Structure formats: structure tokens, C-alpha cells
Amino acid sequence: MHTVRLGEAPARNRSGAYISLGYISRVTSTQRADTDTDLDVGDFARAIENFNRYYIRLAMVQKLSFTTLSVLDTLAVSGPKRLTDLVRTEQMSQPGLTQLVTRLERDGLVERRPDPADGRAALVHITDRGREIGQARLEDRCRHLRPLIAQLTPGERQAIAAALPALTRLAELGNQAGR
């Protein structure tokens, strides 16, 4: 078991890369994905959480809630969805999501159209304006990340670049599993 205490200098994981933990953590061998790999799922989850904590709080040109941005991103990536599907993916209550979609529709970011498979239901579609917001968000985040990435060593940048296909695949598997 490995323990890192609050305030300690960043530690290195088993592959020698730096990890930064802002809280006490305990990593056990049960967090391994399987016995034939050196990937410690606990280290991986903490690294993702630490990055996400920074990433989702980046200052934005357009001040929209995280939930609004998440719904727009879901629709941009996954295509039109029923409200019931969005409730599941966004982990919101039906009334809360209905209110949000109504606001987004009023603001011209989404629109509801009849579901061709079931005329009684509607699908929520992202509009061009909603896509523009997503694109502006990405460009803004890239603007914040570029100077940080420039501070990494060439080896660190190469390691991140090499990990991108696996991270993309992991996200796809999670989306397919409905998690």
C-alpha cells in the first residue's frame, strides 16, 4: 500500500511519471485492471480527476453552466436524443432537464423535432448556434492549455500524445456501456 499525505511533493508512479495528489490516497493492488498490466487504476483515476478538476473550471469567454455545456456537448457528439435519454446521460431529474432544454430552445441552442420512429415523442437537436458555442469552448480551452503544454518536457508531451488513442477508446467504451 502506498500513502501520500497532503502537502507532500509530487510522487512518481510505477512508470516514473509524476503524479500530484491533493488529498490522502491509498492505492492497493486490487485497483489493478488485471494482473498482466502495470496500469494502476487508482493512479489513473486520480490523474484524470486532478486534470478534470482544473479543466472544467477554466475561465470561459461565454459564461454557461457546466450542465448546459454538457448537454450541448452530448448532443454535438451523440446526435439528437429524447429527453429521457438525456436524463440518463446528464444524470438530472426529468423536470430539471425539461426546464434546461426549454431555456436552451428559447436561446436558440437546441430545438425539438418529432421523433420519426415515434410521432408522440420529440428528439432534442443541437442547432448551429449551439455547435458554435461548443467550438468556442474548445478553442478557449486550447488557448488555456497551450502555455501549460509548452512547459512540459518533450517526453511528457510525447507520452500524452501516445496515450490519446487509448484515452479516446476508453471514453468510447464507457459511452457504449452507458456509464
Secondary structure, 3 states (H helix, E strand, C coil): CEEECCCCCCEECCCCCEECCCCCEEECHHHECCCCCCCEHHHHHHHHHHHHHHHCCCCCCCCCCHHHHHHHHHHHHHCCECHHHHHHHHCCCHHHHHHHHHHHHHCCCEEEEEECCEEEEEEEEECHHHHHHHHHHHHHHHHHHHHHHHCCCHHHHHHHHHHHHHHHHHHHHHHHCCC
